Amino acid sequence: MFELNDNALGYLTSSVQFGFIIGTLFFAIFTIADRFSPSKIFALSAVFGALFNVAIIYNSNSLFSLLLFRFLTGFFLAGIYPVGMKIASDYFKEGLGKSLSFLVGALVLGTAFPHILKGFIDTSSWKPIIISTSIIAVLGGLLIFLFVPDGPNRIAAKKLNPTAFLSIFKNRKFRAASFGYFGHMWELYTFWAFVPIILKNYSIWHQNIEFNIPVLSFTIIAIGALGCIIAGYVAEKIGTKITAFTALLLSCICCLSSPFILMFTSPIFFISFLIFWGIVVIADSPLFSTLVAQNVEPQIKATALTIVNCIGFAITIISILILNILITTTNSLMVYMILGVGPILGLLSLRQTYFKT
């Protein structure tokens, strides 16, 4: 409809990612969610993000306008996810890990949602999907604005502190939690992005095995919501640090063992492995966010969560690019072991700070 070339899809996807990174930097540098009402920022970001999202349906759009609208959609996403974690942290001093587990679980379901649409809906009619998701975003923003006021534990920053996002990394425990999160992010979105490709390649390597790739991709990603919730409850019993460390370790083991699992001819064993990987790959995410929030001054909590999200999301772009290059240049099953680099570095950082003997 827009007469775009083959490279346009990659540009449009990248513009959302770039918008999110710039948005999180903007929110962090100007300490937006620490100085102003997080609930109002969430609501406004949801509305503006939805408007720019739906703007791409107009037939008169050019590549430039499409790129701009996707960039602005990503920009305002920066006022939703990290700000949502800030809102949760303002309500829960105790049980923060569990509350963030439900929040991240909702994110996981949202990430998996397009795969199930592809499995059951004619996605060539893409405009109704864009309109529907935009309406849902506006409704979500309004629900937060009307029914979720700023939390009782909120301590507002009194003035602009543009260097706050740099000074927070001087805190050793905050730095360790952040590095654990960065290692986790190196693996997470790259795994999610390549789940359909892993399934497709397995079918190629083991002929006579056919998968419903969209439905299985949804299942493998969406099951992570359950992993988040379970991890949240486990963390209340044995502690946030040890639960996050264990989940990251299990996920790292999945990365390193993946080439050998791909050799198995049993599709049941293979799918079971991917489902387990889908559970542990995200289970530590809300726990790392909890550790980040707990190891920073309350006045700059939103800034801390936002800048950690910014760096983590930037890391995902690099890991996706590297794995994509490796997959297109070699047929080796060992390429997926590269996903283990981030978890290994994250585990080392956590061990040196939290588990010194």
C-alpha positions as CSV (number, residue, x, y, z in Angstrom):
1,M,0.0,0.0,0.0
2,F,2.8,2.4,0.8
3,E,5.1,1.1,-2.0
4,L,8.0,0.6,0.4
5,N,11.1,-1.4,-0.5
6,D,12.2,-4.6,1.2
7,N,14.4,-2.8,3.7
8,A,11.6,-0.6,5.0
9,L,10.3,-3.2,7.6
10,G,13.7,-3.3,9.2
11,Y,13.9,0.5,9.4
12,L,10.4,0.7,10.8
13,T,11.2,-1.9,13.5
14,S,14.5,-0.2,14.4
15,S,12.8,3.2,14.6
16,V,10.6,2.0,17.5
17,Q,13.6,0.6,19.3
18,F,15.5,3.9,18.7
19,G,12.5,5.9,19.9
20,F,12.4,3.9,23.1
21,I,16.1,4.4,23.8
22,I,15.9,8.1,23.2
23,G,12.7,8.3,25.3
24,T,14.2,6.5,28.2
25,L,17.3,8.8,28.0
26,F,15.0,11.8,28.0
27,F,12.9,10.6,30.9
28,A,16.1,9.7,32.9
29,I,18.1,12.9,32.2
30,F,15.2,15.2,33.1
31,T,14.0,12.9,36.0
32,I,10.5,13.2,34.6
33,A,8.8,10.4,36.6
34,D,10.5,11.3,39.8
35,R,9.5,15.0,39.7
36,F,6.0,14.6,38.3
37,S,3.0,12.3,39.0
38,P,3.9,8.8,37.6
39,S,0.3,7.9,37.1
40,K,-0.4,10.9,35.0
41,I,2.8,10.4,33.0
42,F,1.8,6.8,32.4
43,A,-1.7,7.8,31.2
44,L,-0.4,10.6,28.9
45,S,2.3,8.3,27.5
46,A,-0.3,5.6,26.7
47,V,-2.6,8.1,25.0
48,F,0.2,9.7,22.9
49,G,1.8,6.4,22.1
50,A,-1.6,5.1,20.9
51,L,-2.2,8.1,18.7
52,F,1.2,7.8,17.0
53,N,0.7,4.1,16.6
54,V,-2.7,4.5,14.9
55,A,-1.3,7.3,12.7
56,I,0.4,4.8,10.4
57,I,-2.9,3.6,9.0
58,Y,-3.4,6.7,6.8
59,N,-2.8,5.9,3.2
60,S,-1.0,9.2,2.5
61,N,1.9,8.3,4.7
62,S,5.4,8.3,3.2
63,L,8.4,6.3,4.5
64,F,9.6,9.4,6.4
65,S,6.2,9.9,8.2
66,L,6.0,6.2,9.0
67,L,9.5,6.3,10.5
68,L,8.6,9.4,12.5
69,F,5.4,7.8,13.8
70,R,7.1,4.6,14.8
71,F,9.9,6.6,16.5
72,L,7.4,8.6,18.5
73,T,5.5,5.4,19.5
74,G,8.7,4.0,20.9
75,F,9.5,7.3,22.6
76,F,6.3,7.3,24.5
77,L,6.6,3.6,25.4
78,A,9.4,4.9,27.7
79,G,6.7,6.5,29.8
80,I,4.8,3.2,30.2
81,Y,7.0,0.2,31.2
82,P,9.6,1.8,33.5
83,V,7.1,4.2,34.9
84,G,4.7,1.3,35.6
85,M,7.5,-0.3,37.6
86,K,7.9,3.0,39.5
87,I,4.2,3.1,40.3
88,A,4.4,-0.5,41.6
89,S,7.4,0.4,43.8
90,D,5.6,3.3,45.3
91,Y,2.8,1.0,46.5
92,F,4.9,-1.9,47.7
93,K,7.9,-1.8,50.0
94,E,7.3,-5.4,51.0
95,G,6.3,-7.8,48.3
96,L,7.7,-5.6,45.5
97,G,9.2,-8.6,43.7
98,K,5.8,-10.3,43.6
99,S,4.0,-7.2,42.3
100,L,6.6,-6.6,39.6
101,S,6.3,-10.3,38.6
102,F,2.7,-9.7,37.7
103,L,3.6,-6.5,35.8
104,V,6.3,-8.2,33.8
105,G,4.0,-11.2,33.3
106,A,1.6,-8.9,31.6
107,L,4.4,-7.6,29.4
108,V,5.3,-11.1,28.4
109,L,1.7,-11.9,27.3
110,G,1.6,-8.7,25.3
111,T,4.9,-9.7,23.6
112,A,3.5,-13.1,22.7
113,F,0.1,-11.8,21.5
114,P,1.1,-11.1,17.9
115,H,2.2,-14.7,17.4
116,I,-1.3,-16.0,18.4
117,L,-2.8,-13.4,16.0
118,K,-0.7,-14.7,13.2
119,G,-1.8,-18.3,14.0
120,F,-5.5,-17.7,13.9
121,I,-6.2,-14.4,12.1
122,D,-5.6,-13.2,8.6
123,T,-2.9,-10.6,9.4
124,S,-3.0,-9.2,5.9
125,S,-5.9,-7.1,7.3
126,W,-3.4,-5.3,9.6
127,K,-5.3,-2.0,10.1
128,P,-8.0,-3.4,12.5
129,I,-5.1,-4.9,14.6
130,I,-3.4,-1.5,14.8
131,I,-6.7,0.2,15.7
132,S,-7.5,-2.4,18.4
133,T,-4.2,-2.3,20.1
134,S,-4.3,1.5,20.1
135,I,-7.7,1.5,21.7
136,I,-6.5,-1.0,24.4
137,A,-3.5,1.2,25.1
138,V,-5.8,4.3,25.6
139,L,-8.1,2.3,27.9
140,G,-5.1,1.1,29.9
141,G,-3.8,4.6,30.4
142,L,-7.3,5.8,31.4
143,L,-7.6,3.0,34.0
144,I,-4.3,4.0,35.5
145,F,-5.3,7.7,35.6
146,L,-8.7,7.1,37.1
147,F,-8.1,4.2,39.5
148,V,-4.3,4.1,40.4
149,P,-3.2,7.3,42.0
150,D,0.4,7.9,43.0
151,G,1.5,5.4,45.6
152,P,1.7,6.2,49.4
153,N,5.5,5.5,49.4
154,R,6.2,8.0,46.7
155,I,8.9,10.6,47.5
156,A,9.0,13.3,44.8
157,A,12.3,14.8,43.7
158,K,12.2,18.5,44.4
159,K,14.4,19.7,41.5
160,L,15.9,18.7,38.3
161,N,19.0,16.6,38.7
162,P,20.4,15.9,35.2
163,T,23.4,13.9,36.6
164,A,21.3,11.6,38.8
165,F,21.3,8.8,36.1
166,L,25.1,8.8,36.2
167,S,25.7,9.0,40.0
168,I,23.4,6.0,40.7
169,F,26.0,3.6,39.3
170,K,28.4,4.5,42.1
171,N,26.3,2.3,44.4
172,R,27.9,-1.2,44.3
173,K,24.7,-3.2,45.0
174,F,22.8,-1.1,42.4
175,R,25.6,-1.7,39.9
176,A,25.6,-5.5,40.5
177,A,21.8,-5.7,40.1
178,S,22.0,-3.6,36.9
179,F,24.7,-5.8,35.4
180,G,22.7,-8.8,36.2
181,Y,19.8,-7.2,34.4
182,F,22.0,-6.3,31.4
183,G,23.2,-9.9,31.1
184,H,19.6,-11.1,31.2
185,M,18.6,-8.6,28.5
186,W,21.4,-9.8,26.2
187,E,19.6,-13.1,26.0
188,L,15.9,-12.4,26.5
189,Y,14.7,-10.4,23.5
190,T,17.1,-12.3,21.2
191,F,15.6,-15.6,22.3
192,W,12.1,-14.3,21.8
193,A,13.0,-12.9,18.4
194,F,14.5,-16.2,17.2
195,V,12.0,-18.7,18.7
196,P,10.1,-18.9,15.3
197,I,13.4,-19.4,13.5
198,I,14.6,-22.1,15.9
199,L,11.3,-23.9,15.4
200,K,11.6,-23.6,11.6
201,N,15.2,-24.7,11.5
202,Y,14.4,-27.7,13.7
203,S,11.8,-28.8,11.1
204,I,14.4,-28.4,8.4
205,W,17.1,-30.3,10.2
206,H,14.6,-33.1,11.2
207,Q,12.4,-33.8,8.2
208,N,8.9,-35.2,8.6
209,I,8.4,-33.0,11.7
210,E,6.0,-30.1,11.2
211,F,5.1,-27.5,13.7
212,N,2.4,-24.8,14.0
213,I,5.1,-22.2,14.4
214,P,2.9,-19.2,15.4
215,V,1.0,-21.1,18.1
216,L,4.1,-22.7,19.5
217,S,6.0,-19.4,19.5
218,F,3.1,-17.9,21.4
219,T,3.2,-20.8,23.9
220,I,6.9,-20.7,24.4
221,I,7.0,-16.9,25.0
222,A,3.7,-16.6,26.9
223,I,4.6,-19.3,29.4
224,G,7.2,-16.8,30.7
225,A,4.3,-15.0,32.4
226,L,3.8,-18.0,34.6
227,G,7.6,-18.1,35.2
228,C,7.5,-14.5,36.4
229,I,4.6,-15.2,38.8
230,I,6.2,-18.3,40.2
231,A,9.6,-16.5,40.7
232,G,7.8,-13.7,42.5
233,Y,6.3,-16.1,45.1
234,V,9.6,-18.1,45.4
235,A,11.5,-14.9,46.0
236,E,9.3,-14.2,49.0
237,K,10.3,-17.5,50.5
238,I,14.0,-17.7,49.7
239,G,14.9,-14.1,48.9
240,T,15.1,-12.0,45.7
241,K,18.8,-12.2,45.1
242,I,19.1,-16.0,45.3
243,T,15.9,-16.5,43.1
244,A,17.2,-14.1,40.5
245,F,20.6,-15.7,40.5
246,T,19.1,-19.2,40.1
247,A,16.8,-18.2,37.3
248,L,19.7,-16.5,35.4
249,L,21.8,-19.6,36.0
250,L,19.2,-22.0,34.6
251,S,18.7,-19.7,31.6
252,C,22.4,-19.7,31.0
253,I,22.5,-23.5,31.1
254,C,19.7,-23.5,28.4
255,C,21.8,-21.2,26.2
256,L,24.9,-23.4,26.5
257,S,23.1,-26.7,26.0
258,S,20.8,-25.5,23.2
259,P,23.0,-26.8,20.3
260,F,22.9,-30.3,21.7
261,I,19.1,-30.2,22.3
262,L,18.6,-29.2,18.7
263,M,20.2,-32.5,17.7
264,F,17.5,-34.6,19.4
265,T,15.0,-36.1,17.1
266,S,12.2,-36.2,19.7
267,P,10.0,-33.2,19.1
268,I,8.3,-33.6,22.5
269,F,11.7,-33.3,24.3
270,F,12.7,-30.4,22.1
271,I,9.4,-28.4,22.7
272,S,9.6,-29.2,26.4
273,F,13.1,-27.8,26.5
274,L,12.0,-24.6,24.7
275,I,9.0,-24.2,27.1
276,F,11.3,-24.5,30.1
277,W,13.7,-22.0,28.5
278,G,10.7,-19.7,27.9
279,I,9.9,-19.9,31.7
280,V,13.4,-19.2,33.1
281,V,14.5,-16.7,30.5
282,I,12.1,-14.0,31.9
283,A,11.6,-15.2,35.5
284,D,14.5,-13.1,36.8
285,S,13.5,-9.8,35.0
286,P,11.1,-8.5,37.7
287,L,13.5,-9.6,40.4
288,F,16.4,-7.6,38.9
289,S,14.0,-4.6,38.7
290,T,13.2,-5.1,42.3
291,L,16.9,-5.1,43.3
292,V,17.4,-2.0,41.2
293,A,14.5,-0.2,43.0
294,Q,15.6,-1.4,46.4
295,N,19.2,-0.1,46.0
296,V,18.6,3.5,45.0
297,E,17.4,6.6,46.8
298,P,13.5,6.9,46.6
299,Q,13.7,10.3,45.0
300,I,15.4,9.0,41.9
301,K,13.9,5.5,41.8
302,A,12.0,6.1,38.5
303,T,15.2,7.6,36.9
304,A,17.2,4.5,38.0
305,L,14.6,2.1,36.6
306,T,14.4,4.1,33.3
307,I,18.1,4.3,32.6
308,V,18.6,0.6,33.4
309,N,15.8,-0.1,30.9
310,C,17.4,2.1,28.4
311,I,20.8,0.4,28.5
312,G,19.2,-3.0,28.7
313,F,17.1,-2.4,25.6
314,A,20.1,-1.0,23.7
315,I,22.0,-4.3,24.5
316,T,19.1,-6.3,23.0
317,I,19.6,-4.5,19.6
318,I,23.3,-5.5,19.6
319,S,22.7,-9.2,20.6
320,I,19.9,-9.6,18.0
321,L,22.2,-8.1,15.3
322,I,25.1,-10.4,16.2
323,L,23.0,-13.5,16.3
324,N,21.3,-12.6,13.0
325,I,24.8,-12.2,11.4
326,L,26.0,-15.5,12.8
327,I,22.9,-17.4,11.6
328,T,23.1,-16.0,8.1
329,T,26.9,-16.7,7.8
330,T,27.1,-20.2,9.2
331,N,25.0,-23.4,9.5
332,S,26.5,-24.3,12.9
333,L,24.1,-25.1,15.7
334,M,26.6,-23.6,18.1
335,V,25.6,-20.0,17.2
336,Y,22.9,-20.0,19.9
337,M,25.5,-20.5,22.6
338,I,26.4,-16.8,22.1
339,L,23.2,-16.0,24.1
340,G,25.0,-17.4,27.2
341,V,27.6,-14.6,27.2
342,G,25.3,-12.1,28.9
343,P,24.1,-14.4,31.6
344,I,27.6,-15.5,32.4
345,L,28.8,-11.9,32.9
346,G,25.6,-11.2,34.9
347,L,26.2,-14.2,37.2
348,L,29.8,-13.1,37.8
349,S,28.7,-9.6,38.7
350,L,26.0,-10.9,41.1
351,R,28.4,-13.5,42.7
352,Q,31.1,-10.9,43.4
353,T,28.7,-8.5,45.1
354,Y,25.9,-10.5,46.7
355,F,27.5,-14.0,47.3
356,K,31.0,-13.3,48.4
357,T,32.3,-15.9,51.0
